[in-house]
Amino acid sequence: MARRIQRNARTVVFTNGVFDLLHPGHVRYLSDARALGDTLIVGVNSDRSVRSNKGPGRPINPEAERAEVIAALSCVDAVTIFDEDTPRDIIDAIQPDVLVKGADWGPDDIVGRDIVQARGGRVVRVELVKGFSSSGLIEKVKRS
């Protein structure tokens, strides 16, 4: 899919995340990412990958449900689930023109940056909306 889009001189944008409990911060982030190109592909961490990165209590929602919700957003063109701890392999396979991560990631900490920049692509750090996080929502529910 990505190659076909790129052959037509269109820009492929890629981002990834857990997207466990979808909230306005996620929606705004994905909309901002989509605005950077013609097609937005989102990598969703598998359940195993989430547990490895965030601990045994996560994810709250299974990978297929998280991917389904993300795919339903009008700003998202395609979703893929990846099982590795990082999205490096999927970024290498897709070869996006633009790689997007939240500004909470340091420029040198963005996995796949080297892959994208090696082919002339760019890496964009998007400001996150303050006050929204899945971890924060989970803690709020636990307290109530």
Residue, then its C-alpha position, 0 to 999 in steps of 0.5 A: m500500500a505504501r509503495r503504491i501511494q508513494r509511486n503516485a507522488r503522495t506522502v505516507v505518514f507513520t506513527n505508532g502507539v498503544f492507544d489503550l483507552l482512546h481519548p481526545g489527546h489521541v484523536r488530536y495527535l492522530s489528526d495532527a499526524r495526518a495533516l503532515g501527508d496524504t496517508l496515515i498508517v498507524g502501528v498499534n502495539s500487540d498485547r504482548s508488546v504492551r505488556s513488555n513495555k508497560g507491565p502485566g496490567r496492560p493493555i486494558n483493551p485487546e489489540a484487535e479492539r484497539a486497532e478497530v477503534i483507531a481504524a474507525l477514525s477518519c484521519v487514519d487510512a490504515v492500521t497494522i499491529f506489530d508484536e515487537d517491543t519497538p516499531r523498527d521492523i514495521i517502519d523498515a517495511i513501510q518506509p514512510d516519508v514522515l515519521v511522527k512521534g509525540a514531543d515527549w520523545g527526545p529527537d535521538d530516542i525516536v525508533g526508526r528515525d535513521i531509517v526514515q532520514a536515510r531515504g530523505g524522509r523527515v521525523v516530526r515531533v508533535e506536541l501532546v495535549k496536556g491533561f490526557s493520558s491512558s495511564g492517567l485515566i486508568e489511575k483515575v478509575k482505580r481511585s474512584 
